[in-house]
Amino acid sequence: MIISHKHKFIFFKPWKVAGNSVEYNLIKHCGDNDIIDSTHRNPKDTLDIIGKKKFNKYFKFTIVRNPWDRIVSYFWWKDGGLVGENHRQNVDKLCKMNFDGYEFKEHFANFVGNYSHFNDPFYFNDKEEKIMDFYMKYERIATDYRKVCKKLKIPYEKLRQIGKFPFKKKNERYWKYYNYESGSVVAWRHRKTIELFKYECGPKPKLDN
């Protein structure tokens, strides 16, 4: 989260949406009195810091991402949810699993059922109403970040990738991770985000000419 009194904006950084890349660029334009909190502080928790008057006045923006895609990213960021004494051996075993096999799909489905980092508090209030002035989309983040720079009247600089997953299976589309059960869990838990930002699980079908 960044509160810039200099440029009168608040940037909120949800989980697994390329927030570190945007944060990295914005920090360069912050003044001495601006507040930089690299944690995932949501809007409700920010009111106590800035106060309601400035919160309502400042330009507030964040990033949204297809929930099915985001959870796959979160899965690998958490090394498949495998921790403990034999962590590295467990991750090696996970990476050697047949991606299309029952064992891998069940492990991923269990992870989906147990994960706990939701981004809805960054997007909506308790009445499920939008609370941001602008929602950057991860899927077009370069274009949307350019719009933010224009709005804030700060120089545009290309976003850089920060953080890579050493264990992530390459060349697997996010929708291929899901079975009916795990896909339905995401659809239900993130139904508001999916509805308002028009997300689907998988590629859009090509229309006949």
C-alpha positions as CSV (number, residue, x, y, z in Angstrom):
1,M,0.0,0.0,0.0
2,I,1.3,3.5,-0.9
3,I,-0.3,6.7,0.3
4,S,1.1,9.6,-1.7
5,H,0.3,13.0,-0.3
6,K,2.6,14.5,-3.0
7,H,0.4,13.1,-5.8
8,K,-2.8,12.5,-3.8
9,F,-3.2,8.8,-4.5
10,I,-3.5,5.6,-2.7
11,F,-2.3,2.4,-4.3
12,F,-3.5,-0.9,-2.8
13,K,-1.5,-4.1,-3.5
14,P,-3.6,-7.3,-3.3
15,W,-2.2,-10.8,-3.4
16,K,-0.6,-12.2,-6.6
17,V,-1.5,-9.5,-9.1
18,A,1.9,-8.1,-10.1
19,G,1.6,-5.5,-7.3
20,N,5.3,-5.5,-6.5
21,S,6.1,-4.4,-10.1
22,V,3.7,-1.4,-9.9
23,E,4.8,-0.6,-6.3
24,Y,8.5,-0.6,-7.5
25,N,7.7,2.1,-10.1
26,L,5.5,4.2,-7.9
27,I,7.9,4.4,-5.0
28,K,10.3,6.4,-7.3
29,H,7.7,9.2,-7.3
30,C,7.0,9.4,-3.6
31,G,7.9,12.3,-1.4
32,D,9.4,12.4,2.1
33,N,6.0,12.5,3.8
34,D,4.5,9.8,1.8
35,I,3.7,6.4,3.4
36,I,5.0,3.2,1.9
37,D,3.8,0.0,3.4
38,S,4.9,-3.1,1.4
39,T,2.4,-5.4,3.2
40,H,-1.0,-6.2,1.7
41,R,-2.9,-3.6,3.8
42,N,-6.5,-3.4,2.5
43,P,-8.7,-0.2,2.3
44,K,-10.6,-0.8,5.5
45,D,-7.3,-1.0,7.5
46,T,-6.0,2.1,5.8
47,L,-8.8,4.5,7.0
48,D,-7.2,4.7,10.5
49,I,-3.9,5.9,8.9
50,I,-5.2,8.5,6.5
51,G,-8.6,9.4,7.7
52,K,-11.9,9.4,5.9
53,K,-11.6,12.9,4.3
54,K,-8.4,12.2,2.5
55,F,-9.3,8.6,1.8
56,N,-12.4,9.8,-0.1
57,K,-10.5,12.7,-1.8
58,Y,-7.4,10.8,-3.0
59,F,-7.3,8.8,-6.3
60,K,-7.6,5.2,-5.2
61,F,-6.5,2.3,-7.5
62,T,-5.6,-1.4,-7.3
63,I,-5.2,-4.4,-9.6
64,V,-7.6,-7.2,-10.4
65,R,-6.7,-10.6,-11.9
66,N,-8.7,-13.6,-13.1
67,P,-9.2,-15.6,-9.9
68,W,-8.6,-19.0,-11.5
69,D,-5.3,-17.7,-12.9
70,R,-4.3,-16.0,-9.7
71,I,-4.8,-19.1,-7.5
72,V,-2.5,-21.1,-9.8
73,S,0.1,-18.4,-9.3
74,Y,-0.5,-18.4,-5.6
75,F,-0.1,-22.3,-5.6
76,W,3.4,-22.1,-7.0
77,W,4.3,-19.1,-4.9
78,K,3.5,-21.3,-1.9
79,D,5.5,-24.2,-3.5
80,G,2.3,-26.2,-3.9
81,G,1.5,-25.7,-0.2
82,L,4.2,-28.2,0.8
83,V,6.1,-27.2,3.9
84,G,7.9,-29.0,6.7
85,E,11.0,-31.1,7.3
86,N,11.1,-32.7,3.8
87,H,10.0,-29.6,2.0
88,R,12.4,-29.7,-1.0
89,Q,11.9,-33.4,-1.5
90,N,8.1,-32.9,-1.5
91,V,8.4,-30.1,-4.0
92,D,10.6,-32.2,-6.2
93,K,8.0,-35.0,-6.0
94,L,5.2,-32.5,-7.0
95,C,7.1,-31.3,-10.0
96,K,7.6,-34.9,-11.2
97,M,3.9,-35.8,-10.9
98,N,2.0,-36.3,-14.1
99,F,0.3,-33.0,-14.7
100,D,-2.8,-34.7,-16.1
101,G,-2.8,-37.4,-13.5
102,Y,-5.2,-37.9,-10.6
103,E,-2.5,-37.3,-7.9
104,F,-1.6,-33.9,-9.1
105,K,-5.1,-32.7,-9.8
106,E,-6.2,-33.9,-6.3
107,H,-3.3,-32.2,-4.6
108,F,-4.2,-28.9,-6.4
109,A,-7.9,-29.3,-5.6
110,N,-7.0,-29.7,-1.9
111,F,-4.9,-26.6,-2.0
112,V,-7.8,-24.6,-3.6
113,G,-10.1,-25.8,-0.9
114,N,-7.7,-24.7,1.9
115,Y,-6.2,-21.4,0.7
116,S,-7.1,-18.3,2.6
117,H,-5.8,-15.1,0.9
118,F,-8.9,-13.4,-0.7
119,N,-8.7,-10.1,-2.6
120,D,-12.3,-9.1,-2.3
121,P,-11.5,-6.6,0.6
122,F,-9.4,-4.6,-1.8
123,Y,-12.2,-4.3,-4.3
124,F,-15.5,-4.0,-2.4
125,N,-17.0,-2.8,0.9
126,D,-19.2,-4.9,3.1
127,K,-22.2,-4.2,0.8
128,E,-20.2,-5.5,-2.1
129,E,-20.0,-2.1,-3.7
130,K,-16.9,-1.0,-5.6
131,I,-14.6,1.2,-3.6
132,M,-11.8,2.1,-6.0
133,D,-11.6,4.9,-8.5
134,F,-9.7,2.7,-11.0
135,Y,-9.1,-1.0,-11.3
136,M,-6.1,-2.0,-13.3
137,K,-6.4,-5.4,-14.9
138,Y,-3.5,-7.8,-14.7
139,E,-4.3,-9.0,-18.1
140,R,-3.6,-5.6,-19.6
141,I,-1.5,-4.1,-16.8
142,A,1.0,-2.3,-19.1
143,T,-1.9,-0.3,-20.8
144,D,-3.7,0.4,-17.5
145,Y,-0.5,1.4,-15.7
146,R,0.1,3.9,-18.5
147,K,-3.4,5.3,-17.8
148,V,-2.6,5.7,-14.1
149,C,0.6,7.6,-14.9
150,K,-1.3,9.9,-17.2
151,K,-3.9,10.5,-14.4
152,L,-1.3,11.2,-11.8
153,K,0.9,13.2,-14.2
154,I,4.0,11.2,-13.5
155,P,6.4,9.8,-16.1
156,Y,5.5,6.4,-17.5
157,E,8.2,3.7,-17.1
158,K,7.9,0.1,-18.3
159,L,7.0,-2.3,-15.5
160,R,9.6,-4.9,-14.7
161,Q,9.0,-8.4,-13.6
162,I,9.8,-9.0,-9.9
163,G,9.9,-12.5,-8.6
164,K,9.9,-15.8,-10.5
165,F,8.9,-19.3,-9.5
166,P,11.8,-21.8,-9.7
167,F,9.4,-24.8,-9.4
168,K,6.5,-23.7,-11.6
169,K,5.6,-26.1,-14.4
170,K,6.1,-24.4,-17.7
171,N,3.8,-24.2,-20.6
172,E,0.7,-25.2,-18.7
173,R,-2.4,-23.0,-19.1
174,Y,-4.0,-22.1,-15.8
175,W,-7.4,-23.6,-16.7
176,K,-5.8,-27.0,-17.2
177,Y,-5.1,-27.2,-13.5
178,Y,-8.8,-27.5,-12.6
179,N,-11.3,-30.2,-12.4
180,Y,-15.0,-29.6,-12.0
181,E,-14.9,-29.4,-8.2
182,S,-11.9,-27.1,-7.8
183,G,-13.1,-24.8,-10.6
184,S,-16.5,-24.6,-9.0
185,V,-15.0,-23.7,-5.6
186,V,-13.2,-20.7,-7.2
187,A,-16.3,-19.7,-9.1
188,W,-18.4,-19.6,-5.9
189,R,-15.8,-17.9,-3.6
190,H,-15.0,-15.2,-6.1
191,R,-18.3,-14.8,-7.8
192,K,-18.5,-11.0,-7.2
193,T,-15.1,-10.4,-8.8
194,I,-15.9,-12.7,-11.7
195,E,-19.2,-11.1,-12.3
196,L,-18.1,-7.4,-12.1
197,F,-14.9,-7.8,-14.0
198,K,-16.2,-10.3,-16.6
199,Y,-13.8,-13.2,-16.0
200,E,-14.1,-16.7,-17.3
201,C,-12.1,-19.9,-16.7
202,G,-10.3,-20.6,-19.9
203,P,-9.9,-19.0,-23.3
204,K,-12.9,-17.3,-24.9
205,P,-14.4,-19.4,-27.7
206,K,-13.8,-18.2,-31.2
207,L,-16.9,-17.0,-32.9
208,D,-17.7,-18.2,-36.4
209,N,-17.5,-15.5,-39.1
